[in-house]
């Protein structure tokens, strides 16, 4: 199935599911279809990121963010990611995707997602995401308030903070 159909199906499933708190864990089952594979007959790394997009839509529906985005005409962006691939997902295999907000700072929400076959974690991604308005980042305090909570961010795990610190040293634009 194409990502747009999968995204619509995920949004419909998420609408029927119970709401989640801001730091809740969203789980969804997926299948690796032939259109998802590469020449090595496994889930393509680019498609993996597209499927993670779908999982984030489900999470956003369940925490109430999609409703807020529509009301305020805000958008979502990914500003960075770090992915680990550890086990193959083959055609027709099912897997469970897990998605949750890990923490946030003044500008970004850090989300972690993973794909599991039973107890085996196949891959894991840490994402730096933001909500935007007219091409500018909306401060996370405004987003949290719009979600109807005054919750403060938990501390970032050391590994996530280290990634953020390391990424800050990366030259931009790249020097090619």
Residue, then its C-alpha position, 0 to 999 in steps of 0.5 A: x500500500x502506498x504511504x498516503x493510504x497507510x497514513x489515512x488508515x493509521x489516522x482512522x485507527x488512532x481516532x478510534x483508540x483511547x487518547x494518550x497523555x503527552x508522553x504516552x506510548x503509541x503502538x501500531x502493527x504494520x506489515x512489510x509489503x513488496x513495495x517497501x523492499x529494496x534489492x536485498x529483499x528487506x525493508x528499505x531504509x528510506x521506506x523505514x523513515x516513511x513508515x515512522x512518519x505514519x506512526x508519528x501521525x497516529x501518535x499525534x492524533x492520540x495525544x490531541x496534536x492533530x486537532x490543535x494543528x488544524x485549529x491553529x493552522x500549524x505544521x510539523x517538521x522533522x529537523x534531524x534524525x539518527x537511525x540505528x538499523x539492527x535486524x532485517x524486516x522481510x516481505x510480508x513480515x508483521x512488526x509493531x511500531x512504537x512511538x513516543x515523545x521523549x522530551x522537549x526543549x524550548x524549540x524542539x520535541x524529541x521523539x523516539x520510535x522503533x520497530x519490533x518483531x516480537x522481542x527483537x528491536x529491528x531499528x530505532x530512531x531519535x527525531x528532532x521535531x518542531x511545530x511551525x507557524x508561517x515558516x517559523x518554529x512555535x515555542x514548545x511551551x505554546x504547543x504544550x499549552x495548546x494541548x491543554x496541559x502544563x506538563x514540564x519536560x522530563x530530562x533527556x536521557x544522556x544518550x539523546x542529550x549527547x546526540x543533540x550536543x554532537x549535532x550542534x558541532x556539525x557545520x551548516x551548511x556542510x562544507x563540501 
